[in-house]
Amino acid sequence: MERMAQKGKELAWYGRTQAWLTRNGAKFHVGKQVGPMSFLAVRILLAAAGFGILTMMSPAYGILGGAALFFLPSGLVLYLNSRDNLRMLPDLKHMYHSLEIQTRAGVFVTDALAELYGSVHEKRLKQALLELAGDLVMRSDLGQALEKFQGKFDNRYVDSLCMIILQAMESGQSVDLLSDLSEQIKDMEASVLSQKKEALDRSVTFYQLGILVAVMGVVLYACVTQMFAAATQF
């Protein structure tokens, strides 16, 4: 019973890690061959290398460096997923509008979904939509296809889209919901643009301060040099 319990825990960890890697785009950026065991092995190797190299300087540096390198791959995956989510915003807004227009025109939801991959530009989203279209054609099970599609993203707008489509199949009230969500994405895009503008303003201010400090340093150096030169003449 103890072995079975341990095996269950290992399988649960494996499944959670596999889902996390898929949801955050590791399989898209690294390749489908990446799995929980290979991902863990890379983290352990990086931590061991960092610990071994930095320990020659100091044991404390070795521990800190090993811990940092152990969590570095996870942080990188989360960063790439966050970057993908920002890049997908325009495509997601276009998807909502496209679905809204086609459902108003009477096009069946599955047919509209199957054609969406041709109108997006972000590669990760385009690939997932192409696989969704294939699942809809091969299996004709919208629920399972959407669940698989949703599991490839850690994005609240993708989650909302899948839930709205499933609700639409039951209630037929998808048009208004899609319209509301497209407006939310528009607000999100405005917020992202505002954040980028603030970051650009900070960068410009930083560069201006750097130039000012450099000029003051040159002037101060010239003044000190001139003072020493005048003092040596006396």
Disulfide bonds with the S-S distance in Angstrom:
none
